[in-house]
Amino acid sequence: MRLRTIKQYFDDITLVQVHRSYLVNPKKVNRINAIAKLKFELELGTTKIPVSRTYIPMLKENFPHWFS
């Protein structure tokens, strides 16, 4: 299935797209790490998922506690 199709079944609170290849459950995110000036990755337990630059403003607005 395509991510676009999967995303239609869930609202934006249940699954958030953070990369063109990744949807994540925001309740499972521990924090976001800055790797470089414009590179970020989400930390979900021991798993690290890359975050696209296009999604950073939306994530900062909706989940500011990840960036603290």
N, C-alpha and C positions, 0 to 999 in steps of 0.2 A: 504494500500500500504506500501511496505517496504521503508525505507529511501534511500536505494541504488537505488531503482527505481525512486523515486522522484528526487534524486540528478542528475540522468541522463538527466532530462529535463532542468536543469539549469546549468549555468557555475559557476565556483568557486567564481566569484565576486558577483553573485546574492544571492546565498545561501552557507553558510559555515557550515561544520559540526564541532561542538565543543564538542560533547559527542556522545556516540553510540545511544542515544535516541533523540538527538536534532540537528536540522538544524536551523540556524538563518540568518536573513537578516542583513548583517553588517552595513547597513545604519541606522538601528534602535537601534544599541548598543550605550549606553551612555558611559559606561566605564566597566573596569574589576576590581573586588575587590579581594584582597588576603585575604582569610579567615584564612589560616594557612600557614605553610612553603610551602607546595606543593598543596594546595587547592585553587582554584579560582572559582569565579562565575561571570557571565556576568550580567550587569544591563541594562534592557530594560524598561525604564519607572519605573513602580512599580514592574515589574516581574524580578525575579532572576533565572538564569539558570546555573546549574553546568557545569564546564568545566573539561574534562578529562586531566590528565597529558600528555597523548600522543599528544594532540593538542596544548599545550602551546608553544612549539618552533615554530610551523607554524604560530600561531597567533601573536607571538612577531615579527616574520619576516615580515608578511604581514600587521599587524595593530599595529605598535608600539605606536601610539597615544592613544590607549586604556589603556596602562600601565603607562601613565604619570599622 
